[in-house]
Amino acid sequence: MCAALVLNERANRTPAPAPVHVYHPAPPRAPSLSPAAEAAEWFRRIKPYCNSVEITTVKRSMQPLTTVEGVGYHAACLGLAGRIDDARRAIDALDANDRAGAANIVFAIGHPVADAGDDRSAGPMMELVVDYIPSHYMAVYHAGMAEYMLGQRDLARRNLTEFLRQYSPNDGWRTNAQDVLRRLDDPNADPRRPREP
C-alpha cells in the first residue's frame, strides 16, 4: 500500500520547469574623462589640502597629471600654498609653448582669491602669471593692486603703469589703477584698497 501511495504521488506531480538563464549585462562603463576634465577633478579633490602644511604629504598620494592642464592645476595648488618657486618649476618643466596655457589656469584659480582681497596669496600668483603672459592685463592689474596693498611700491607702480598701457577702456578698473598710482606718488595718501569696479 505504501508503494502504491508513493507511485500515485509521483504520477500527480507536475514536472519541474526547465531552468531559465537570465542575461545580466555588464554595468555601463563610466565615460572616460578628457585630460582637462581629469586634471580639474584632481584639483577639486586636492584643493582643501593646497596649504603650506598639507600639500607635500597629500601630493604624494594624489599625483598630478603631466598634461598642460595637470601642471596648471598643480601650479595653482602650489601657489595657493604659497610655494611660488615650486609652482614656477612645475610650469618651467613644460615645453615653452605650453607654459602660457598652464599660467592661464593659475590665473583662473587665483582670480577669485584676488577679488576676495587676499593680497598675500593673490599677489605672487598674479605676478607668476604675468611672468608667463605679460599681456594678461587682468593679471597685471591684480598683481599691481596686491603689491600696493602689501607695500611693494615699486612693483605696484611698474604693474599698474603697464596695466594702463595695455587697457584703454575708461572704466572702474582704469580709474582704480590711476588712483593708486596717484597714491604711490603721495606719501600721505590713504593706503586702503580701492573699491573693485
LINRADA-V138516 format. One record per pair of residues at least 4 apart in sequence whose ideal C-beta (glycine too) atoms are under 6 Angstrom apart, sorted by the first residue. I is the first residue (numbers start at 1). J is the second residue. Records with the same first field share a line. If there is no record, write none. Layout:
I->J ; J
//
This chain:
33->37 ; 38
35->67 ; 69
36->69
39->65 ; 69 ; 70 ; 73
42->64
43->47 ; 73
46->62 ; 77
49->54 ; 55 ; 58
50->55 ; 77 ; 80 ; 81
51->81
52->81 ; 82
54->58
55->59 ; 81
58->62
64->70 ; 74
65->70
66->70
68->98 ; 101 ; 102
71->90 ; 94 ; 102
72->102 ; 105
73->105
74->90
75->87 ; 90 ; 91 ; 102 ; 106
76->105 ; 106 ; 109
78->83 ; 86 ; 87
79->87 ; 106 ; 125
84->124 ; 128
88->92
91->99 ; 102
94->98 ; 99 ; 102
99->132
100->132 ; 133
103->129 ; 132 ; 133
106->110 ; 125 ; 129
107->111 ; 129 ; 139
110->122 ; 125
113->118 ; 121 ; 122
114->122 ; 142
118->122
119->123 ; 146 ; 149 ; 150
122->126 ; 146
123->146 ; 147 ; 150
126->139 ; 142 ; 143
127->143
129->133 ; 136 ; 139
130->134 ; 139 ; 140 ; 143
137->163 ; 166 ; 167
140->159 ; 162 ; 163
141->163
143->159
144->156 ; 159 ; 160 ; 163
147->152 ; 155 ; 156
148->156 ; 180
149->193
152->156
153->184
156->160
157->184
160->177 ; 180 ; 181
163->167 ; 177
164->177
170->174
172->197
173->197
176->194
179->194
183->189
//
